[in-house]
Amino acid sequence: MKRLLWYLIAGSRGGVNRARIIHALNERPYNANQLAKYLELDYKTVIHHLKVLEKNYVVSTQGDGYGKVIFLEEELIRSYDEFLSIWNKLRIQEK
């Protein structure tokens, strides 16, 4: 999971937004529209990042269509401290 998180957050464009999405979903489940509003991102941007995260088994969905709710996968929940470690290292490097 650690390598995957490095790739998704630090090794590719959009990593900061993906990290923000993961962080928000750790607080509570959201649908894509709620995430877009909460993170002040374009809806299509959120959809793109959610597809990347779902393809890599970081998030999963429940329900159908517009109201589909997004959850963090259990493996990421167990590895959340690793996510925070990576996120904190990147934030320090940005300063």
C-alpha positions in Angstrom: 0.0 0.0 0.0 2.9 2.4 0.8 4.3 2.2 -2.8 0.8 2.7 -4.2 0.2 5.8 -2.0 3.5 7.3 -3.0 2.6 6.8 -6.7 -0.9 8.2 -6.3 0.0 11.2 -4.2 3.6 12.1 -5.0 4.4 10.4 -8.2 1.7 11.7 -10.5 -0.1 14.9 -11.4 -3.2 15.5 -9.3 -1.7 13.9 -6.3 -2.5 16.8 -4.0 -6.2 16.6 -4.9 -6.2 12.8 -4.5 -4.7 13.2 -1.0 -7.3 15.8 -0.1 -10.0 13.4 -1.3 -8.6 10.6 0.8 -8.3 12.8 3.8 -11.9 14.0 3.5 -13.2 10.4 3.0 -11.4 9.4 6.2 -13.6 11.8 8.1 -16.9 10.5 6.5 -18.3 9.1 3.3 -19.4 11.6 0.6 -20.9 11.5 -2.8 -18.9 13.2 -5.7 -21.0 16.3 -5.6 -20.6 16.7 -1.8 -16.8 16.2 -2.2 -16.6 18.8 -5.0 -18.3 21.4 -2.8 -16.4 20.5 0.4 -13.0 20.6 -1.3 -14.0 23.5 -3.6 -13.0 21.5 -6.7 -14.7 21.1 -10.1 -17.1 18.2 -10.1 -15.4 16.6 -13.2 -12.1 16.9 -11.5 -13.4 15.0 -8.5 -14.9 12.3 -10.7 -11.6 11.9 -12.5 -9.6 11.5 -9.3 -12.3 9.1 -7.9 -11.9 6.9 -10.9 -8.1 6.8 -10.4 -8.6 5.9 -6.8 -11.2 3.3 -7.4 -9.1 1.7 -10.2 -6.3 1.4 -7.7 -8.6 -0.1 -4.9 -8.2 2.9 -2.6 -11.9 3.8 -2.6 -15.1 1.9 -3.3 -18.7 3.0 -3.9 -22.1 2.1 -2.7 -25.3 2.8 -4.6 -25.9 4.0 -8.1 -25.9 7.2 -10.2 -25.6 10.7 -8.9 -26.0 9.8 -5.2 -23.4 7.0 -5.2 -21.5 7.2 -1.9 -17.7 6.8 -1.8 -15.9 5.1 1.0 -12.2 4.3 1.7 -11.2 0.7 1.2 -10.4 -1.2 4.4 -6.8 -1.7 3.4 -6.3 2.1 3.2 -8.1 2.6 6.5 -5.6 0.1 8.1 -2.7 2.0 6.4 -4.0 5.5 7.1 -0.9 6.3 9.2 1.3 5.6 6.2 -0.9 7.9 4.1 -0.5 10.7 6.8 3.3 10.1 6.9 3.5 10.6 3.1 1.2 13.6 3.1 3.2 15.3 5.9 6.5 14.7 4.1 5.1 16.3 0.9 3.7 19.2 2.8 7.1 19.9 4.4 8.8 19.7 1.0 6.4 22.3 -0.4 7.4 24.9 2.2 
